[in-house]
Amino acid sequence: MMLQLKDKKVKIFFYFIIFLILSTIQIQKQVLINLKISEIEVKGLSFEDNLTIKNSLRELENKNLLFVKKKIFDQKIKDYNLIDTYNVKKIFPNKIIIEIEKTKFVGVFLKNDKKYFIGKNGKLIDYYKNNYELPLVFGNPKLSLLIKFFKVIENSKFDFSSIKEIRFLKSGRWDIKDKNNTLIKLPSQKLLSKLNLTGELLKNEKFQNTKVIDLRIKNQIIVTDG
């Protein structure tokens, strides 16, 4: 009698364990179903650009929120030159928010008779009419070299906002024309120190009517007044 009672308890315990396992599997399955992406929100750009990016991510709908990797977004977003950085937020149970930081425009590049904005992210963006006061860039520099030159200017004492034109010459050096139409002829080396010097000179009233500042010759400053 005692043996039968013990066997009965073992069976009850066994069935209880099976029930728990099956219940857990069912709950997990239900949770995974409820985590399917049903909403994608894009922020940070214009309505049209946000919508374009959102539409490019439609294939993520009904994918499981847990298993969507960042590289999927990298593949989709890398072709949008307007984007500087972005962040993906997973809002459980079924929403994704993409927060975008638009790149800053630092100049206008004239290439093959067509204008482009130069993004601080090192990419070219199709030009459109605007009220920005940005320097025009002429010549044919590599974009990476141009961005590097911009960074040198920003780190110098030269006022970037005063620049009207930048020209890259075939010899590999740069000329700058400011909004007072002063032409600064830079050497190909030691750009930071030469830009610092130019910035100091242009603050001096004696150089307010200067038309050309030529820094190409080592240890010399050739100034031409208007």
C-alpha positions as CSV (number, residue, x, y, z in Angstrom):
1,M,0.0,0.0,0.0
2,M,2.8,2.4,0.9
3,L,4.6,1.5,-2.3
4,Q,1.6,2.3,-4.4
5,L,1.1,5.7,-2.7
6,K,4.7,6.5,-3.3
7,D,4.5,5.7,-7.0
8,K,1.4,7.8,-7.2
9,K,3.2,10.8,-5.7
10,V,6.1,10.3,-8.1
11,K,3.7,10.3,-11.1
12,I,1.9,13.4,-9.9
13,F,5.3,15.2,-9.4
14,F,6.4,14.1,-12.9
15,Y,3.2,15.3,-14.5
16,F,3.5,18.6,-12.7
17,I,7.1,19.1,-14.0
18,I,5.9,18.3,-17.5
19,F,3.1,20.8,-17.1
20,L,5.5,23.5,-16.0
21,I,7.9,22.9,-18.9
22,L,5.0,23.0,-21.4
23,S,3.6,26.2,-19.8
24,T,7.0,27.9,-19.9
25,I,7.5,27.0,-23.5
26,Q,4.1,28.4,-24.4
27,I,4.7,31.6,-22.4
28,Q,8.1,32.1,-24.1
29,K,6.5,31.5,-27.5
30,Q,3.8,34.1,-26.7
31,V,6.4,36.6,-25.5
32,L,8.4,36.2,-28.8
33,I,5.3,36.7,-30.8
34,N,4.5,39.9,-28.9
35,L,8.0,41.3,-29.6
36,K,7.5,41.6,-33.3
37,I,8.3,45.1,-34.6
38,S,5.1,47.0,-35.5
39,E,6.3,50.6,-35.4
40,I,9.4,52.4,-36.6
41,E,9.9,56.1,-35.8
42,V,12.7,58.3,-37.3
43,K,13.7,61.7,-35.9
44,G,16.2,64.4,-36.6
45,L,15.9,65.2,-40.3
46,S,13.1,66.8,-42.4
47,F,9.8,65.1,-42.6
48,E,10.6,63.9,-46.2
49,D,14.0,62.5,-45.2
50,N,12.7,60.9,-42.1
51,L,10.0,59.2,-44.1
52,T,12.5,58.0,-46.8
53,I,14.6,56.3,-44.2
54,K,11.6,54.9,-42.4
55,N,10.4,53.3,-45.7
56,S,13.8,51.8,-46.3
57,L,13.5,50.0,-43.0
58,R,10.0,48.5,-43.7
59,E,11.5,45.0,-44.1
60,L,12.2,45.0,-40.3
61,E,8.5,45.1,-39.5
62,N,7.4,41.8,-37.9
63,K,11.0,40.9,-37.1
64,N,11.7,40.1,-33.5
65,L,12.8,43.2,-31.6
66,L,15.3,41.2,-29.6
67,F,17.2,39.8,-32.6
68,V,17.6,43.0,-34.7
69,K,21.3,43.9,-34.8
70,K,22.8,47.4,-35.2
71,K,24.7,46.3,-38.4
72,I,21.3,46.1,-40.2
73,F,20.8,49.8,-39.5
74,D,24.4,50.6,-40.5
75,Q,23.8,48.9,-43.9
76,K,20.6,50.9,-44.5
77,I,21.7,54.3,-43.2
78,K,25.3,54.5,-44.5
79,D,24.1,55.8,-47.9
80,Y,22.4,58.9,-46.4
81,N,25.1,61.5,-46.6
82,L,23.0,63.9,-44.4
83,I,23.6,61.8,-41.3
84,D,26.4,62.5,-39.0
85,T,25.5,60.1,-36.2
86,Y,22.5,58.1,-35.1
87,N,21.2,56.1,-32.2
88,V,18.7,53.2,-32.1
89,K,16.4,52.8,-29.2
90,K,14.4,49.6,-28.7
91,I,11.1,50.4,-27.0
92,F,9.5,47.1,-25.8
93,P,7.4,45.4,-26.8
94,N,7.4,46.4,-30.5
95,K,8.8,49.8,-31.3
96,I,12.1,51.2,-32.7
97,I,13.1,54.8,-32.5
98,I,16.0,56.1,-34.6
99,E,17.4,59.4,-33.4
100,I,19.5,61.1,-36.1
101,E,22.0,64.0,-35.8
102,K,22.3,65.8,-39.1
103,T,25.8,66.7,-40.3
104,K,26.8,70.3,-40.2
105,F,27.4,72.0,-43.5
106,V,30.9,73.6,-43.6
107,G,31.2,74.7,-47.3
108,V,29.9,74.5,-50.8
109,F,32.0,72.5,-53.3
110,L,31.9,73.2,-57.0
111,K,32.6,69.9,-58.8
112,N,32.1,69.3,-62.5
113,D,30.0,72.4,-62.7
114,K,27.7,71.2,-60.0
115,K,27.3,72.4,-56.5
116,Y,27.4,70.2,-53.4
117,F,27.2,70.9,-49.7
118,I,30.3,69.7,-47.8
119,G,29.3,67.9,-44.7
120,K,31.4,67.9,-41.6
121,N,31.1,64.1,-41.8
122,G,33.3,64.2,-44.9
123,K,30.5,63.6,-47.4
124,L,28.9,65.6,-50.2
125,I,25.2,66.4,-50.1
126,D,23.1,67.6,-53.1
127,Y,22.9,71.4,-53.0
128,Y,19.7,73.3,-52.6
129,K,18.8,77.0,-52.3
130,N,19.4,78.3,-48.8
131,N,20.4,81.2,-46.6
132,Y,23.7,79.7,-45.3
133,E,26.8,81.8,-45.5
134,L,29.3,79.1,-46.4
135,P,32.7,79.3,-48.2
136,L,32.9,78.3,-51.8
137,V,35.5,75.7,-52.6
138,F,37.2,75.6,-56.0
139,G,39.8,73.2,-57.4
140,N,39.8,69.4,-57.2
141,P,41.1,68.3,-53.8
142,K,40.3,64.9,-52.3
143,L,37.4,65.3,-50.0
144,S,39.4,63.8,-47.1
145,L,42.1,66.4,-47.7
146,L,39.6,69.2,-47.7
147,I,38.0,68.1,-44.4
148,K,41.5,67.9,-42.9
149,F,42.2,71.5,-44.1
150,F,38.9,72.7,-42.6
151,K,39.9,71.2,-39.2
152,V,43.2,73.0,-39.3
153,I,41.4,76.3,-39.9
154,E,38.9,75.6,-37.0
155,N,41.9,74.9,-34.7
156,S,43.6,78.1,-35.7
157,K,43.2,81.7,-34.8
158,F,41.8,82.4,-38.2
159,D,38.0,83.2,-38.2
160,F,36.4,80.4,-40.3
161,S,33.2,82.4,-40.6
162,S,35.1,85.2,-42.4
163,I,36.0,83.0,-45.4
164,K,34.4,83.7,-48.7
165,E,36.3,81.3,-51.0
166,I,38.9,78.5,-50.7
167,R,40.9,77.4,-53.7
168,F,43.0,74.3,-54.0
169,L,45.8,74.6,-56.5
170,K,47.5,71.9,-58.6
171,S,50.7,72.6,-56.7
172,G,49.0,71.1,-53.6
173,R,48.6,74.3,-51.6
174,W,45.6,76.5,-50.6
175,D,44.5,80.1,-51.2
176,I,41.8,81.7,-49.0
177,K,39.8,84.8,-49.8
178,D,37.9,86.4,-47.0
179,K,34.7,88.5,-47.1
180,N,36.8,91.7,-47.3
181,N,38.3,90.2,-50.5
182,T,41.7,89.8,-48.9
183,L,43.6,87.0,-50.6
184,I,45.8,84.8,-48.4
185,K,48.3,82.7,-50.2
186,L,49.3,79.8,-48.0
187,P,52.4,77.5,-48.2
188,S,52.0,73.8,-48.5
189,Q,53.4,73.2,-45.1
190,K,53.0,74.5,-41.5
191,L,49.5,75.6,-42.2
192,L,48.4,75.9,-38.6
193,S,51.2,78.4,-37.7
194,K,50.6,80.4,-40.9
195,L,46.8,80.6,-40.3
196,N,47.5,81.7,-36.7
197,L,49.7,84.4,-38.0
198,T,47.2,85.5,-40.6
199,G,44.4,85.6,-38.0
200,E,46.5,88.0,-35.8
201,L,47.4,90.2,-38.8
202,L,43.8,90.6,-39.9
203,K,42.9,91.8,-36.4
204,N,45.4,94.7,-36.7
205,E,43.9,97.9,-38.1
206,K,47.0,98.4,-40.3
207,F,45.9,95.4,-42.4
208,Q,42.3,96.4,-42.9
209,N,42.8,97.5,-46.5
210,T,45.2,94.7,-47.4
211,K,44.5,92.9,-50.6
212,V,47.1,90.1,-50.6
213,I,48.9,88.4,-47.8
214,D,51.5,86.1,-49.3
215,L,53.0,83.5,-46.9
216,R,54.5,81.1,-49.4
217,I,58.1,82.1,-48.9
218,K,59.8,80.8,-45.7
219,N,60.3,83.5,-43.0
220,Q,58.7,86.2,-45.2
221,I,55.3,88.0,-45.3
222,I,54.6,89.8,-48.5
223,V,51.7,92.3,-48.1
224,T,50.0,94.1,-50.9
225,D,47.7,97.0,-50.0
226,G,44.6,98.1,-52.0
